[in-house]
């Protein structure tokens, strides 16, 4: 895979958002700062600076940056994604930083495929950030994420927050975004203009430097405002859940909550770190 060819492809299949095309564009901007920021975020949530000797499953690896981080922290990594271009993005990072590494495997697969997930074996850490709500059957995906978690293992997931009527509005935006190129152009630049103006006004009244705001955002999981915005506007299928729904779901499966980070009731993801007890 090369940056000049497959990393520039754009593909939207029906109503499903092409996550891989967005990640391919994101990879063009990846650098050590983004990787280090992603590592800091992961270590903070897991409460561990080293994953040496642990098996790490990344369900929905996307760009591959968090699989890369897990590998750098010493884990044996297994990355999977439903989107074929996301698989290529992850393979690209693997070959760039860990060529011919037998302790990092990248494959195409679905979080909804019970038999496939079961065939992977057990893992010390199962990680799925912002993925399971995009499968088209979130609760089946949540249940399948439980399958490979070993006893006393960790499950680290993030799920979009349920905002009631606003979530229905965003479902409409995302569905129409993926209908055609005109809708994609319209929604993208409408929200770029809206969030840019909103941020500028906020910075003005709070006497904040807008470049500082951008720098602070980059420290959040190694992401960028632009590609996160595209992912948010276009990300479909799209499902949501209140934090208590996720807590109850995994409590019934024998999990204990280790760490919770919410989005404060707004739009975005709530993050959960569970331990299978």
N, C-alpha and C positions, 0 to 999 in steps of 0.2 A: 504494500500500500504506500502511495506517495502523496505528499501534500498537494502536488500540482494536479492530481487526477481525482481520486475518489474523495479526497477531503473537501472538494468544492461542489460535490453533487448535491442537488436538492430534489427530494422525492416525497410527495404526499399521496398516500394511498387511500382514496375515498375520504371518510371523515377522520381517519386516524392521522394524528400529527406525526411528521417525520422527525422524531427525536434525534435520530442519527445524523441527519443533515445539520441540525443546529449544533450538535456536539462536534461535528467535523469542523465547522467554522470556529467554534470555541478553541479547538486544539491549535489553531494557527496563532493564538495569543498566549498559549501556555508558557510559563516560565518557572524558574525556581521559587519565586515569591509565591505564586499561586499554589504550587505543590507544598511548600512549607506551611502556608496558611491552612490548607486542607489537612495536613498532618496535625497541626496544632488543634484544630477543631475536633478531629477524631480522637486524639489522645485525651482531650478534655472530657468528652462525652463518655468514653470507655473507662476513664480513670486509670489508664495504663500507658506508660511511655514505651513499652516494648511488647511486641506480639510474637516474640521468638518462640518457636516450637508449637505454635498454634495453627490450626486449620481455619481459614477465613473464606467464607462463601459470599460473593458479591452478586446478589440477585438484581439484575438490571444495572449493569456496570456503566452504561452510558458512555461518557468520554473515556472512562478507564482511570481517571485521576485517583479515585479512592481505592481502587485495586492496587494502583501503583504505590500509594501511601502505605497500604497494609503490607505490601511486599517489602518496602523500605524499612518498615518496623519489624521485619523478621518473620512474618507469617508465610505459610504455604498457601497460595491464593488460587481460588477457582472462580473465574468470572464468567457470568452468562448474561445474555440479553436476547430479547425476542426480536428486536430491530437489527436487521443484518448489518446496516451501516454503523450502528453503535458497536457491534461486534468488531467490525473493521477498525473503528477508532481505538478500542481497547487493545486490539492486536498491534496497532501502530505504536502505542505507548510502550507496550511490552517489548517490541523489537527495538525501539529506540533506547530504552533504559536497561532492559534485561534480555538481550538476544539469546536465544537457545537455552533459556532458563527452564529447567524441568519442574521447578517448584511453583510455576505460575501457568495455569491452564486457562485458555479462553475459548468458549464455545457459544453456539447459538442454541437457545432453548427458551421455553415458556414457563413462567411462574405458575401457570394454570395446568401444567402437565404433571399430574400426580406421580405417574410412573417414572418420568424423567427425573423429577426432584428426588424421589426415593432412591433412584439408582446412584445418586451422587455420594451416598454415605452420610456420615455424621461430621459435624463441624463444631469447633469451639466457639466461633463467632459467625453468626449469619447476619449479614448487613444488607439493607434494602432502603435506600434513602430516596424518598419521593418517587417511588416506582409502582407499588402495589395498587395505588388508586388510579393508575393509568391502564390497567389490564383489561377493563371492561367487566370484571367480576371480582371486585375488591375483596369480599369476604372469603371467597374460595382461595384467592391469592394469599390472604392473611393466614388461612388455615394451612396452606401448603408451605408457607415460610416456617411453620413450626416443625415440619417433618424432619429436616436435617439438623436441628439443634440437639446436640448431645446433652446428657444429663449434666446439670450445673453449667451448661453452656449459655452464651449470651445472644440475645436477639436484639438488634439495633435497627429500628425502622422509623420512618417519618411518614405521616399521612396528612393530607390537606384538612384543614379545620372546617367544620360545618358552620357556615354563617347563615343558614336558613335561606331567606329570599335572595340574598346576595349570591349565594352559591348557585341558585337557579339561574340568576342573571349571567354568571360566569360560564355556566354550561352552555347558554345560548351564544355567548361571545365565542367560545372555543369551537362549538359546532359550526357556526357560520364562517369562522376564520378558515376552516379547512375545506370549505366548499369550492373556492376558486381563488385565483391569483388576485383579483380585484379586492375581494374581502380581506385577504391577507395583508395587502398593501394598506387598505383603509384602517383596519384595526391596529396594525403595528404603529403607523405614524400618528394615529389619534392618541394612543397611549404613551408613545414617546413624548409627544408634545405636552400631554396632560401631566405626566410625572415629572418632566423636566421643569415645567412652569411651577408645579406644586413644590418641588424641591427648591427652586430658586427663591420663591416667596418665603418659604420656611427659613432658608439660610439668611435671607435679608433681615427678617424680624428677629432671628436668634443670633445675628451677627456671626454666622458660621462661614467658614471657607468651604465652598462647594467641592474643591479638590480633596479636602480632608474627608468629606462625606463619601466620596468615591473610594478613597483609600481605605476607609473603615469598612466599606462594603466588600472590598477585595479580600479583607481578612476573614470574611465569613465563608468558611469552607472552600476558599480558593476560587470562588465564582466571580462572574462579572455581571454588572447591571444589565448590559445589553442582551446577552444571551439568556440570562435568567428571565428577563422580560418577555422575550420571544417564547421561551419554554412555558411561561405562565399563561400568556395570551392564547397560544395555540395548543397547549397540552390536552389532547383528547384521545381516548376516553377519559372521563373525569368523574371521580367520586369523592365524597367527603365523609368525615365522621367527627363527632365530638370526642374530646379526650376520654371521657368516662366510658364511651362505647368501646374504645380500644382497650382500656384498662380492664373492663369487665370481660371482654372477649378472651384475653390472654390469662386473666386470673382463673377462669374456668378451665384452662388448659394446664394449670399448675405453674404459672409464672409469677415471679415477684418483681415488682417495679424497682429498678435500681436508680434510674435517673429520668426526669421528665423536664423537657424544655418546651413551653408553649409559645404560640405566636401572639399571646395576649388577647385572644378572642377575635383577632382580625383575620385577613386573608393571608395564606401562607401555610406552612407545615408545623405540626406539633411533632416533637421528637421524643421517642421512647427507647429506653434501654432496659430490657427485661433480663432476668436470670431464670433459667428453667430449674425449678427446685423439685 
